[in-house]
Amino acid sequence: MRVTGCLLFFLLASAAVADVVEQGPADSAPSGLLAGVARADITPPVGIAQMNWGSQTHIEATAIDPAGMVVTALVLSDGRQRFAMVELDRLTVGGLEPAVAAASRRTGIPEAHIRLAASHTHAGATINATKGPPGLDLSEFVALAERYRLQIVDRIVGAIIEASSRLAPAHIHGGKGVGTININRRVRAEGRDPAAVGRNPDGFVDREIVVFRIDDAHGNPLAVLANYPCHGTVLAYENKAISPDWPGMARKTVEAAMPGALCLFFQGAAGNQGPVEGFTGDLRVAHRLGRILGHQIAAVAEQIETVRRNPRFEGFVESTAYQAKQHWRVDGPRDATLRFAETVVEVPPRSYSEGEIAGMRARLGRARAQLAALGASADVWERHQAGARVRRFADLLEQWAAPPKSGAVQIEVQALRIGELAIAAMPGEPFAEIGAAVRKRSPFDLTMFCGYSDGVGGDYVPTAEEYSHGGYEVERTPYGPAAAKLVEDAAVKLLESLR
């Protein structure tokens, strides 16, 4: 019997297709995890106050970064309980507490199971009378900022509702890699130069990227969670564009590499970590650093296996070379256990000696004398800088000379287990050594450590060794030197309780 050319081609093509047997999430039993993700735009209008830097001379934003400002919500469930994680482009999550209460009422997710986290961009909409030119009437800007805050609250609630409504079977796993856009930012005092915020290549730097990938039941990427410690301070006092800074372009780069997925960036323990290039008004720098880290995140995410897969030997194939047939087969779903724990850590408050207070008072006196000594020939920038110096020392003296707090100061720490993965989170700006230590001591192979979250507490949490070096973060923290170790131990204890 003669086989026609067309029939022969069909038979060969069928055999080739039949031999494509690589398996993935679509071939796995359900993990028991349900996931839903949603996003909303929170880009404010041009003209809103952008008072993030004491050195800036402008008040209002005059442009919008094309990267845009967003809020992204992820809801996870095991069929019995739900958890919502929300990431948004903002300096902090302060003032957004009503969103948690409203989302809880609308969805039934307990308030304790809803976490808000800021990307910590310093180029967003902020109103702060202690920054920017002093003595101006800000009432019009205050009203606009309040309307914008209420809009963000509504968008957060809507994103959580939408994500919860999209819950569907999913698989999750994680991986880690190395990022290259951060550096220690605590420049040491040297000679007559005081400690500063900048680039310290000799200081501790944490460059580990932790990535979680969530696929739907068919193996399509649904969400990528990325955790990395680096201040959103590429854009500084010269910048007049509302911008998510580098995290915005990092997210867009990940999403371009993994179509269909939304990326949530969870800022790490970035208290002493800044960008390798920063304090500029050039958006291109923020975009370039964001793309660099975005590609590094995507490279990790692409390698993550959200179900248990292994190559399985299935014999040999005669070919030009004698080939072992070792196709990848699914062994089954990964663990999707959801467990949650939280605690409030009591830490000693920061205290100042009479000598330290007297020293700060003297610094303020000298700064005021320098401002008063400026003659008519002084340019606007010189006068502005002298005024900013006075305001900085005056603010610190007020804080230092205030009656000491009686009793401990509180910091809230949360931990969530997602199968073989874990997330620890806290408010404020912990130093990178804290995050690295918690990850190393965690009983989970992959642990994210996140700062800039909602909850009790806030501000910088330096390590004990850093207090002797002085500088911005140490001078303004409300916590004593023991705080870092207490937070670290509490986070590890929470994680151990979830195993």
N, C-alpha and C positions, 0 to 999 in steps of 0.2 A: 504494500500500500504506500502510495507516494504522499509525503507530507508537504503541503504548500509552504512557501516562504512565510506568508502571514501567520499560518498556524504555528510554524516552528518558532517564530518570534514570540508569539503569545505564550507558548509553553516555556520558553526560556525565561521570559519576563516573570511568569507566574512562579517559577522555581526560585528566581532571585528574590522576589517579594516574600515568598514563604520562608526564606532563610534570614529575613530581617527579624530577629527574635529578641532584640534588646528590650528589657523590661524596665518599667519605672513606676511612679505613683499610681498610674491608671491600672496597674496590674496588682496592686496591693489591697489587702483588706483595709477597712477604715481604721484610722488611729484612735478615733473617739474624740478628736479635737475638732471644734467648729471655729471658723474664723470669718470675720468680715472687716472690710476696710473702706474708709470714705475720706474725702478731702473737700475743703471749702476754702475759698479765696478770702484773705483778710488784708488785702492791700489797701492802705488808707489813702485819702485824697492828698494831692499836692497842696502844700500850704499848712499842713499839720505841724505842730511843734516837734522838733528833733533835737532835744537837749540832752545829749549823751556824754558830752565832754566839757570839762571845766575850761579847756583851752579854746573852745570854738567861739567864733565871733558872730555866728548866725543863730537864729531861733527856728525859722521854719524851713521845711524841706521844699526844694524847688524841682525835684525830679523823682521818678520811680525807676528802680532797677528792673530791667525786663525779666529778670528771674522771678519777680513777684514775691508776695508774702502769702504763706498758706498755713492752714491748720489741718493735720491729718490724724484721724482716729482709727485705732485698731481695737476690735472687740474679740476676745477669746472666750470660749465656753467648752465645758465638757458635758453639756446637757443638764447639769445640775446647778452650776454657778457660772457667772460671767465676770469678766474683768475688762476694763477699758483703759487703754494707754493712748494719751493724746500728746502730740508734739506740735509746737507752733513757733513761728518766727517772731520772737519777742525777747527783750532783755531778761525779764523775769516773768513769773506767773502771778505775781502780786496783783490783787484786785480782781482776779478771775474766779475767786472762790464760789460766787453765785452760780457759775456754770456747772460745778460739780453737783450742787444741791438740785438744780433744775434738771440736769440729765438723769440723776438718780430717780427723781419723781416721775419723769417721763418714760424711763426704760425699766425701772425696777432693779437696776444694778446698784448694789450698796455703795454709799459714798466712799467707804474705805477701799472699794475695789476700783475706783476711778483715779488715775494718776495723770496730772498735768505736768508737762516738762517743756521748758523753754530752750530754744537753740542757743540763746544768749548772744544774739546779734546786737552790736552796739550802733547799728545804723538804722534802727527802727524808730517808730514814733514814741517819743518820751517827753514828758514835761517835768522840769525840775528847776525850781527857782534858784538853786545853789549853783547851777551851771549856766554857761552862756553869759551874755552881757548883763550886769546887775542893774537893778533899779527900774526895770521896764514893767509896764502894765501887761500882765499875762492873762487877764480875765477872758479875752476872746479865745485864746489858745486853750485855756482850761476847759471851756465849754466844748470845744471841738474834740479835745482829747477824751472827755467823758462820753461823748456820743460814740466815739470810736471804740472805747472800752466796752460799752454795752453791745456794740455790734459784734465784737470778738466773742463775748459771752454767748450771744445767740448762735454764732457760727460753730462754736465748740459743741453746744448742745445739739445742734442739727447734725453735725458730723458723727457724734456718738450715736444718735438715733438711727441715722442712715447705716452706719457700720453694723449696729446690732441687728437691723432688719435684713442684712445681707449674710447673716451667719450661714455657713455651709461647710460640709466636710473638708478637712484640710490636713496637711502633713507639715511638720516643722523639724528643722535641725539647724545646726550652726557650724561656724568655722572661724578661724582667726587668721590675721595677716599683719602686715606692717605698713603703717602710714608714714609719710615723709614730710608733712607740712607743718609740724609743730616743733617748738623749742622751749626750753626753760626761759621764763621771762623776767626772773628776778636778778637784775644787775646789781652786783655787790658794790657797796661803798668803797671808794679807793681815794686816798689822799683827801683832797678838799671836796671831791665829788660825792654827793650823798647816794644812798641806794636809790635805784630807779626801776621803772618798768620798761623793758626792752628785750634784748637778746642776751642770754647767758649760756654760751655753748658748753660751759663746764658744769652746769647745773643738771639736776635729775630731769630726765625727759621720758615720758611713757608713750611709746609709739605703737602699742598694740591696738589693732582694730579687731573688735568682736562683731561678728555678723550673724544674724539669724535670718533664715529664709523660710518663707511660708508658701507652699504650693497648694493649689486646689486639688480636688480628688482626681483630676485628669493630668496632673503634673504641670499645669500652667503656673508660672510664678504669680503670686497674689500680693505679697508684701516682702520687703527687705528691711530689716531693722539693723541699723549700724550704730556702733558706740565707739567714740574716740574723743580724747581730751584736747581741746584747743579753743582758746577764746575766739569769739567772733569780733576780732579787732583789726582785721586787715584795713577796714575803712575807719578813718578817725575824724578829727576835728575839721579837716578841710572838705570832707565829703558832705554833699547836700542832697544826696539821693536816698530815698527810703529803700533799704536793701536787706535781704536776709544774710548778707555778707557771704563768706565762702560756703556755709552749709546749703544755701539754696542751689548753687550750681552743682554741688556734690550730689544732691538728691536728683537733679535733672539728668546728670550724667549716668547715674545708676539706672534710672527709669528708661533712658534711651537704650542702654545695654540690655535691659530685661523688659521688653514690651509687655504691658499688661499689669506690671507690678507697681505699687506705690512704695516709695522709700520713706521711712521714718528715721530721722537722725536724732539719737539720744546723746546729748552732750555728756561727756565723761567728767572725771575729776580734774577739771581744767583750771583750778585756782592759781596754779603757778605755771601754766602752759599757754603760750601764745603762738601766733603764726610765725613761720620763718621769715616772712616778709609782711610788714604791716605798717600801721599808722600812716596811711596814705589816703588820698582822695580819689584814687584811680580805680574805677570799677573793674578794669581789666585784670588787675592783680587778684582781686577776690575771686573773679571767675576762673582764672588760671589755677589758683590753688584748689578751688572747689573741684575743677575737672580732674586734677591730679588725684585727689583723695577719692573722688567718685569712681575713677577707673580702678583704683586699688581696692575699693569696697566691692565693686562689681566682679573683679577677678576672684575674690573670695567667694562671693555669692554663687557664681557660676559653677564652682566646684563642690558645693554642698549637696549631699544626697539626703533628701528629706524622708526617704524610706530606706530600710536596710537592704542593700543590694550587694551582690558579690559575683565575680566571674565564676561560672560553674563548668567544669570539664565535662564534655559530652562527646568525646571521641575525636577522631581525626578526619581530615578531608584531604583527598588526593588532589594536588595542584602542582604548579611549577615547583613549589616548595611543599614539603609534607607539613600540613598545618594542623595545629591543635585547635579544636573547636571549643572555645571558652567564652560563650556569650554571657552577658550580665543578666542575672535573674534576681527577682525580688524574693527576699527571705521573709518579709513581713513588715508591718508598720513599726514606727518607733514609738517609744513611750510618750504618752500625751497627758500624764498626770498634772493636774493644776492644784497647787497648794500655795497658800498665802500666809504671811505673818508680818507683824509690825510691832514696833516698840518705840518708846520715847526715852532717849538717853539723857541722863542728867550729867552735865559737865560744869566744872568750875568757871565762873565768869573771869573775864580779863580784869586785872587790877593794875594800878599805876602807883609808883612811889611818889613821894613829895618831890624828889629830885627830878623824876621824869616830867611831872607836871610843870615844875619850874622851868625845865629846859624847853618845853613846848611853848610856855608863855614868853620866854626869851626869843624863840624863833619868830613868834608872831610879832613881837615888838620890833625886831629887826626888819621884818617884811613890811610893816607899816611905815617904818622910817624910810625904807627904800622907795616905797610908793610916794610918800610925801616929798621926797627929794627930787623927784622927776621934774625937770623944768619944762618950760613951754616948748622947747625944741624936741622933746621926747615924741617919738612917733606913736601911732595908735596901737600897734602891736606890742611895743615895749610897755606902754601903760596898761594894756590889757593883761599881759603876762604878770606884771607886778600886782595887779588886782586879784588875779587868779591865785597867786601865791598867798596873799592875805586871806582869802576865803578858805583855802585849804587848811592853813594853820588854825584859823578861827574855829572851823568845824571840828578839828581834832581836839583843840583845847576844850571846847564845850563838852565833847564826849569824855575826855580824860578826867576833867574836873567834876563831872557829875557825881552825886553821891554813889558810892559803890553798891552794887546789887547785893542784896542779902539772899543767900541760898544759891542753888544751882540754876544754870540756864539749860533750856531743853532743846534737843534736836531730835526730830522724828526720823526713823529709819524703817524702810519697808523692804520686803523681799517676796518675790513671786517665783515659784517653780513652774516651768513649762516642760514637763517630761524630763529629758536629760539636760535641760538648760535652766539658767536662773538669771534673774535680774534683781540687783539691789539698788535702792534709790534713796536719795535724801535731798532736802532743800539746800540752798546755799552753794558755796564754791569750795569744795574740798580740794586739798592739794593732791597732786597726782600720785604721790607715794601711798596715800590712803587707798585709792582705787587699785593700784597694782598689788598692794599687800592683801586686800580682800580677795582679789581674783586668785592670787597664789594660794591662799589658805582655804578657799572655797571647796566644799566636797563635790562640786559639780565641775566637769571638765571645761565647760564654757560658761562663764559668768560675765554679765555686763554690770558695770558699776556706774551709776548715773547721778550727777548732781543736778542743780537747777530745777528741782521738782517742787511740787506743792507740799505743804505740811508744816509742822511746827519747826521753827528755826530759820536760819538764813545767814548770809554773809560768809566771809572767808573762814576756812578751817585750816590753818597752817599746821605743819608738823612741829613738834616741840623744838627741834634743832634750829628752826628758822627764826625764832623770836629774837635771838641774839644778833641777827643780821639786820633787824629793822626793816624799813621799807613799807610801801603802801599797804600791802595786804595785812602785815603784822600790826601796823599802826592803827588800823581801823577795825580789826576783828573784835567781836564781843566775847570771844572765848579764850580761856586760859590755855597754857601749853599742853595740858593733859587731854584736851578735847579730841585730838586726832586719834590717839590710841584707844580711847573709850569708844569712839564711833566705829573704828575698825573692828574692835572686839565684838561690839554689838551686832554689826552686820554679819560677821562670820557666824556668830551664835544663831542668828535668825536663819541663815542659809543651812546650817547643820540641822536645825529643827524641821526643815522641809524634806529631808531625805527619807 
